[in-house]
Amino acid sequence: MATVTAEIVPSQRLLRRALARGIAVVLYLVVLTAVFSVIAPSFMSGGTLTAVLDLTSPLLVVGGAMTMCLIAAEVDLSVAGVVGLSSTLTAFLLLKGEPWLVAVAAAVVAGGMVGVINGVLTARLVDVIPLFPSFLPTLAMQWVCIGLAGLLEPSQQSITINNQAFANLFGGLLPLIYAIVVILIIQAVLSRTALGYRIFAVGSNRSAARLVGIDVARTKASVLALSGLLTGFAGVIMAGYFQGGYANVAQGIELDAIAAAVIGGTALFGGRGSAFGTLVGVLVLAVLDTGLLLLQVSPAIQLAARGVIVIFAVATDLYVRRLAG
């Protein structure tokens, strides 16, 4: 039993590795910010910094949710569809004259329901598909969510929001505050709760987790349900940012969320990661995108630069792990 416990409880070596990895990702952020500040002096202007922070809000929430999934050795590919559905549902209900609280609650609940479906389907596949059983169910649910959101759109057009109370609550920098609070909650869950312990245990070694009495299927289902709930809220933030809802408003956000988590030190195959690291990873992507946009770099090169950053992050992580070992 002592051997099994040792496999799933973080050691001092893992702690040193995490600290070193955290320093590395902060260094990425500092270097990128310094480079763009020199090349494009307007980068440090108040308007540019505000735009960077505004852009990070939905991705912060989705990235935090994705971090939990990855630590549990799962992936939620439905997030783009859930954000599209919840943002469209928010705009649709506000258009029908519903109070903002009803619209927001309905959007978050819709995301939670998708998460529960993802969790149930994944739990059924845990013993059948050994690696990432959530891949197919969540991919399918992305298409389902986009289709449902499309049904709410009049003539396949985005729905504009004209609700002042909603604009006051989900406009400006307030969504960034909400997103940071979500990150703090996720970090607290991961580091200070029994669920967090189970998430790390299942992601580190599923067989060992079973031996110490952890219900692997239920843990994975819980993570995906939480991911859906949080992503539903990210859709509300997205609706506030654009003051409208659209089925494909978050196309590709699942890849951005995975990239931010990996840059922040989360392991793709489970057992390691933190919400704080993902926060820095999101900022790295936001700084990179904004800086290249100011330099009028083509979208193709922007995508290539993202790929280089992710590859460099993975290579650095492998190097740090060797040093820690």
LINQUI-V353696 format. One record per backbone hydrogen bond with DSSP energy under -0.5 kcal/mol. CO is the residue of the C=O (numbers start at 1). NH is the residue of the N-H. If there is no record, write none. Layout:
# LINQUI-V353696
[[CO & NH] [CO & NH]]
This chain:
# LINQUI-V353696
[[1 & 5] [2 & 6] [3 & 7] [4 & 7] [4 & 8] [5 & 8] [5 & 9] [8 & 10] [11 & 15] [12 & 16] [13 & 17] [14 & 18] [15 & 19] [16 & 20] [17 & 21] [18 & 22] [19 & 23] [20 & 24] [21 & 25] [22 & 26] [23 & 27] [24 & 28] [25 & 29] [26 & 30] [27 & 31] [28 & 32] [29 & 33] [30 & 34] [31 & 35] [32 & 36] [33 & 37] [34 & 38] [35 & 39] [36 & 40] [40 & 43] [41 & 44] [42 & 45] [45 & 49] [46 & 50] [47 & 51] [48 & 52] [49 & 53] [50 & 54] [51 & 55] [52 & 56] [53 & 57] [54 & 57] [55 & 59] [56 & 60] [57 & 61] [58 & 62] [59 & 63] [60 & 64] [61 & 65] [62 & 66] [63 & 67] [64 & 68] [65 & 69] [66 & 70] [67 & 71] [68 & 72] [69 & 74] [70 & 73] [71 & 271] [73 & 132] [75 & 77] [76 & 79] [78 & 82] [79 & 83] [80 & 84] [81 & 85] [82 & 86] [83 & 87] [84 & 88] [85 & 89] [86 & 90] [87 & 91] [88 & 92] [89 & 93] [90 & 94] [91 & 95] [92 & 96] [93 & 98] [94 & 97] [99 & 103] [100 & 104] [101 & 105] [102 & 106] [103 & 107] [104 & 108] [105 & 109] [106 & 110] [107 & 111] [108 & 112] [109 & 113] [110 & 114] [111 & 115] [112 & 116] [113 & 117] [114 & 118] [115 & 119] [116 & 120] [117 & 121] [118 & 122] [119 & 123] [120 & 124] [121 & 125] [122 & 125] [122 & 126] [125 & 128] [125 & 129] [128 & 130] [132 & 135] [133 & 137] [134 & 138] [135 & 139] [136 & 140] [137 & 141] [138 & 142] [139 & 143] [140 & 144] [141 & 145] [142 & 146] [143 & 147] [144 & 148] [145 & 149] [146 & 150] [147 & 151] [148 & 152] [149 & 152] [149 & 153] [150 & 153] [153 & 155] [153 & 156] [154 & 157] [158 & 160] [159 & 245] [160 & 162] [162 & 164] [163 & 167] [164 & 168] [165 & 169] [166 & 170] [167 & 171] [171 & 174] [173 & 176] [173 & 177] [174 & 178] [175 & 179] [176 & 180] [177 & 181] [178 & 182] [179 & 183] [180 & 184] [181 & 185] [182 & 186] [183 & 187] [184 & 188] [185 & 189] [186 & 190] [187 & 191] [188 & 192] [189 & 193] [189 & 196] [193 & 197] [194 & 198] [195 & 199] [196 & 200] [197 & 201] [198 & 202] [199 & 203] [200 & 204] [201 & 205] [205 & 209] [206 & 210] [207 & 211] [208 & 212] [209 & 214] [210 & 213] [214 & 216] [215 & 219] [216 & 220] [217 & 221] [218 & 222] [219 & 223] [220 & 224] [221 & 225] [222 & 226] [223 & 227] [224 & 228] [225 & 229] [226 & 230] [227 & 231] [228 & 232] [229 & 233] [230 & 234] [231 & 235] [232 & 236] [233 & 237] [234 & 238] [235 & 239] [236 & 240] [237 & 241] [238 & 242] [239 & 243] [239 & 244] [243 & 161] [245 & 159] [246 & 249] [248 & 251] [250 & 253] [252 & 255] [252 & 256] [253 & 257] [254 & 258] [255 & 259] [256 & 260] [257 & 261] [258 & 262] [259 & 263] [260 & 264] [261 & 266] [262 & 265] [267 & 270] [272 & 267] [274 & 278] [275 & 279] [276 & 280] [277 & 281] [278 & 282] [279 & 283] [280 & 284] [281 & 285] [282 & 286] [283 & 287] [284 & 288] [285 & 289] [286 & 290] [287 & 291] [288 & 292] [289 & 293] [290 & 294] [291 & 295] [292 & 297] [293 & 296] [298 & 302] [299 & 303] [300 & 304] [301 & 305] [302 & 306] [303 & 307] [304 & 308] [305 & 309] [306 & 310] [307 & 311] [308 & 312] [309 & 313] [310 & 314] [311 & 315] [312 & 316] [313 & 317] [314 & 318] [315 & 319] [316 & 320] [317 & 321] [318 & 322] [319 & 323] [320 & 324] [321 & 325]]
